[in-house]
Each structure stands twice: as C-alpha cells, then as structure tokens.
C-alpha cells in the first residue's frame, strides 16, 4: 500500500481526493487540514507521497513544503490553480523540491473530479516511486538537525547574457531537441543554465505542462540562462543560441519556409497521449532537418513519450542522450529510450550539458 497524506484546507477538496484514492485500492490515506497538521503527520504517519494545497491560511503550501524538504524529504504533488499566479507558485514549489503538481479543476470541482481521477492516481503512484535528489538542500537539513537558523535558499542569480556572433537568419547547423515531463523544470534549469550564450544551435523543448504554466516557465528560464528563452506562441525562425519552449496543451513542430526552418505550435494531436508531444516534435524535425543534424535529449518524466521518435533518430544517424536512472526523478521516458536501444549516451543530469557541448562541437 502507498501511504498518502492529503493536505488541504477545503473540506470538499479533502473529501473528493480521499474518495478518488480510496477507489484506486492501493492507498492508505491520512488527512491534514493545514500546514501545521501536515508537519505532525509527516513524522507520525510517515507518508510515501503527499498532495499539498498551495493556498492555505496560517502556513501556506510553499512554507509547508519548505519544512517538509528539510525535516523529512518526501515526494510532494502540489495542488495548484490554473492561473498564471498559480503557475508561478507551482514553479517555485518545484524549485523547492516538489516532484509534480495536480491542477485544480477550472469549473465545479465535484463535476470534474471523475475525469481527473485517472491522472491524479497515475501521478501519485509515480511520485511515490520518485527518486528525490539526496543532495537537494542537504546543508539546510544538517543545520535543521543541529538547531541552526534557516532561511529559504535564494533563487540562482541571473547570468550575464553575451551578444551572439551568429547570424539570426537563414539555415542552422543543427538543432537540439529536449523532452521532459515529471521533474522536468529543475532538470531544464540544470541543462540550460550550463549552456553559453554563443551556443551554436537552437534548442527546442517539449515539457509536458498545461498552457498557463509554460509562459511562466519560459520567463523563469530566461532569467536563469545566458540563452534567450521564449514560449512558442506563433511560428518563429529557429535561431542559434535561442531556446524555444512548447506551449502547454498543444504540440510543437518544426517546419520549413523559404527563409529557413521554423518552430511553431500545432493543435494537440489525439494520436499522442502527452502534450507538447516529444515524439511529434522529433518526427517533424527529422522530416524537415534530417536526422544527422539533430541531437535528442530525453530527461526525467513519467510514461514513454519521445522514446519511439528518438530511437528512430538514433537509427537514422542522429545523436541521442538519455538521463541516467540515478538522477532522474522518474526514469519512465529516458528509461524507455534506453530499453529500446535508442540512447547513444546515458548520462547523469549534471553531465548532460557537457555532453551536448561536445556533440555540437562547442570548445
């Protein structure tokens, strides 16, 4: 049985979540009405996974998460609103150590909960098996045990952005295609922040997220990276040294115009389960750029999106990197690529950027 702690100040939300997970049959459930009760249950109930509301009185979800990750690191799913403010808070929560998030229904909760139930259960099961990075906030955990005062870690400082010496028009030498899902935002932080401003290829990212989250994600990454990061909301030319984040709840494809290759949003295809679809992105890139000009990077995520197309990319002469199991929060997507025999390189997260730089020929 999976020990699940539900933390929410709404009696209705607690009752609905409790019914969803009880019906699944493999959860032992405890309830907390606020952050203080959650911290008590953290040590008495010892949950395998926690659903944690962000908006709560007295101790909000971010403050509670902060304490959880220091006192007893546990996989946490944030319960977030679909607003832009909710997205920003959720990304902050993921930076603090949350594994993933559950989006609150946009209409009457009781009417939508049945449709959301399979996704909620799937995410909770995956989160319960997630590998939390043991080094995450280790210093703060040690200080907490010896009673020293702790302040929340500041966000990384913005990196200086150097001007590109590469033309912003015409064709490109190649393109990096990145796929991620559960645990993806901090993995993207680690990969993209390590790439220099004169990186010679564009980078296109399919991160599974709702539409209200991908804009804030792109802006956050733009502040952390030397590269120019933007959400793809319309057709855009592919330019070296730029990062393109797929718009949530849609797909992302590469096409070609007379002026050169472009990246553009596309309505989500029912042929693919997850969106933005990594498989669809990679297939479109192979069609319009050729496999030998592509580098695929598949990082942490639930499911197997990207594995089939990147295996094809590998077989047709492109290069592929899969995140190693020891650093992936959930090794579903990169694990599927490895198991299919489609990974040229299997590397821990902190080595992927160096491998990318080697493969694109950056000194």
Secondary structure, DSSP 4 states (H G I P E B T S, - for coil): -EEEEEE-S-HHHHHHHHHHHHHHSSEEEEEESSHHHHHHHHHHT--SEEEEES--SSS-HHHHHHHHHHHS--EEEEEE-SSHHHHHHHHHHHHHT--EEEEPPSS-HHHHHHHHHHHHHHHHHHHHT----TTTTHHHHHHHHHT----PPPPPPPPP-PPP-S-SSS--S-EEEEEE-TTHHHHHHHHHTTS-TT-SSEEEEEE---HHHHHHHHHHHHHH-SSEEEEESS-EE--TTEEEEEPTTSEEEEEEETTEEEEEEEPPPTT-SSSS-HHHHHHHHHHHH-GGGEEEEE-SBSS-TTHHHHHHHHHTT-EEEEE-TTT-SSBHHHHHHHHTT--SEEE-HHHHHHHHHHHHT--
